[in-house]
C-alpha cells in the first residue's frame, strides 16, 4: 500500500534566473503589435508546477517591458486546476502539463482561444545521495532506497507517466510500498531534495533549476518511449474576456524567443 507524507512542503521558490539571452532583443522581437493594455491590468495564471522556473523567467521578462500588466501565477497540479476552472475559478490563462485538460475545457465551451501546444515535458530519476545514471531504473531496487517520491497520479500528469514507466520496467509491484506522493511535481521534487525521499521521479525542468542543481543532486533521463507523452498545452479562459494583458501575454508566450527559453528548461518543442 502506498504511504503519504504528512509533511506539506511549499512549492519551490528561487530568485529570478538569469540567462545568456539578450533580453531587450527578445522582447522587441517577441511582443505583438497590439494596443497597450489599460493601466493596472491584472492577469492571473494557473500553471502546472513543472513550469515554475521557466514561467517565472518569462513573466519577469514580459513584466519588465509591460509594467502596466500585473501577472500573477499560481502553481499546482493540472488535474486540480482543471476541476477548479470547470467550477468557475477566476483564472485568465491555464497552462497544463497535460494538454487534454485544456482540450476538455474547450469542448465544454469554457475556453476563449484555441488550445496551444507549449511543449513536451520529460521525466528523470533524481537523487541527492545516489547517482541514478549508474543503474538507471534499477536504482529503485537499491537496498538503500527506502522512499521513492512520485507525483500523485490521481490528478497529476507526471504521476500518471511515472506509474506508466514503472510498469514498463516491471518495477511497480516491487517498489509500490516505498512510494510517497507529492500533491504536485514541485512538492515531489522537494521531497527528494530535502531528503524526505531517497530518490524521486520528477520533471526535467525542475532538475535543471538552480535550486536542485545547487543541492548537489544527480539525475538520469527516463526514455520517453517508456510512457505516454507529456504533451503540455495552454488556453485563454472566459474570465479573460476583454483582458488585453492576458491576450498579450499569451501572444508573447507563443513567440519563438519564449519557446527558446522553454527549451532551455528541458521542454521539447513541437
Secondary structure in CASP SS format (residue, H / E / C, confidence):
PFRMAT SS
TARGET T0000
AUTHOR 0000-0000-0000
METHOD secondary structure of the structure
MODEL  1
X C 1.00
X C 1.00
X E 1.00
X C 1.00
X C 1.00
X C 1.00
X C 1.00
X C 1.00
X C 1.00
X C 1.00
X C 1.00
X C 1.00
X C 1.00
X C 1.00
X C 1.00
X C 1.00
X C 1.00
X C 1.00
X C 1.00
X C 1.00
X C 1.00
X C 1.00
X H 1.00
X H 1.00
X H 1.00
X H 1.00
X H 1.00
X H 1.00
X H 1.00
X H 1.00
X C 1.00
X C 1.00
X C 1.00
X C 1.00
X C 1.00
X C 1.00
X C 1.00
X C 1.00
X C 1.00
X C 1.00
X E 1.00
X E 1.00
X E 1.00
X E 1.00
X E 1.00
X E 1.00
X E 1.00
X E 1.00
X H 1.00
X H 1.00
X H 1.00
X H 1.00
X H 1.00
X H 1.00
X H 1.00
X H 1.00
X H 1.00
X H 1.00
X H 1.00
X H 1.00
X H 1.00
X H 1.00
X H 1.00
X H 1.00
X C 1.00
X C 1.00
X C 1.00
X C 1.00
X E 1.00
X E 1.00
X E 1.00
X E 1.00
X E 1.00
X E 1.00
X E 1.00
X E 1.00
X C 1.00
X H 1.00
X H 1.00
X H 1.00
X H 1.00
X H 1.00
X H 1.00
X H 1.00
X H 1.00
X H 1.00
X C 1.00
X C 1.00
X C 1.00
X C 1.00
X C 1.00
X C 1.00
X E 1.00
X E 1.00
X E 1.00
X E 1.00
X C 1.00
X C 1.00
X H 1.00
X H 1.00
X H 1.00
X H 1.00
X H 1.00
X H 1.00
X H 1.00
X H 1.00
X H 1.00
X C 1.00
X C 1.00
X C 1.00
X C 1.00
X C 1.00
X C 1.00
X C 1.00
X C 1.00
X E 1.00
X E 1.00
X E 1.00
X E 1.00
X E 1.00
X E 1.00
X C 1.00
X E 1.00
X E 1.00
X E 1.00
X E 1.00
X E 1.00
X C 1.00
X C 1.00
X C 1.00
X C 1.00
X C 1.00
X C 1.00
X C 1.00
X C 1.00
X H 1.00
X H 1.00
X H 1.00
X H 1.00
X H 1.00
X H 1.00
X C 1.00
X C 1.00
X C 1.00
X C 1.00
X C 1.00
X C 1.00
X E 1.00
X E 1.00
X E 1.00
X E 1.00
X C 1.00
X C 1.00
X C 1.00
X C 1.00
X C 1.00
X H 1.00
X H 1.00
X H 1.00
X H 1.00
X H 1.00
X H 1.00
X H 1.00
X H 1.00
X H 1.00
X H 1.00
X H 1.00
X H 1.00
X C 1.00
X C 1.00
X C 1.00
X H 1.00
X H 1.00
X H 1.00
X H 1.00
X H 1.00
X H 1.00
X H 1.00
X E 1.00
X E 1.00
X E 1.00
X E 1.00
X C 1.00
X C 1.00
X H 1.00
X H 1.00
X H 1.00
X H 1.00
X H 1.00
X H 1.00
X H 1.00
X H 1.00
X H 1.00
X H 1.00
X C 1.00
X C 1.00
X C 1.00
X C 1.00
X E 1.00
X E 1.00
X E 1.00
X E 1.00
X E 1.00
X H 1.00
X H 1.00
X H 1.00
X H 1.00
X C 1.00
X C 1.00
X H 1.00
X H 1.00
X H 1.00
X H 1.00
X H 1.00
X C 1.00
X C 1.00
X C 1.00
X E 1.00
X E 1.00
X E 1.00
X E 1.00
X C 1.00
X C 1.00
X H 1.00
X H 1.00
X H 1.00
X C 1.00
X C 1.00
X C 1.00
X E 1.00
X E 1.00
X E 1.00
X E 1.00
X E 1.00
X E 1.00
X E 1.00
X C 1.00
X H 1.00
X H 1.00
X H 1.00
X C 1.00
X C 1.00
X C 1.00
X H 1.00
X H 1.00
X H 1.00
X H 1.00
X H 1.00
X H 1.00
X H 1.00
X H 1.00
X H 1.00
X H 1.00
X C 1.00
X C 1.00
X H 1.00
X H 1.00
X H 1.00
X H 1.00
X H 1.00
X H 1.00
X H 1.00
X H 1.00
X H 1.00
X C 1.00
X C 1.00
X C 1.00
X E 1.00
X C 1.00
X C 1.00
END
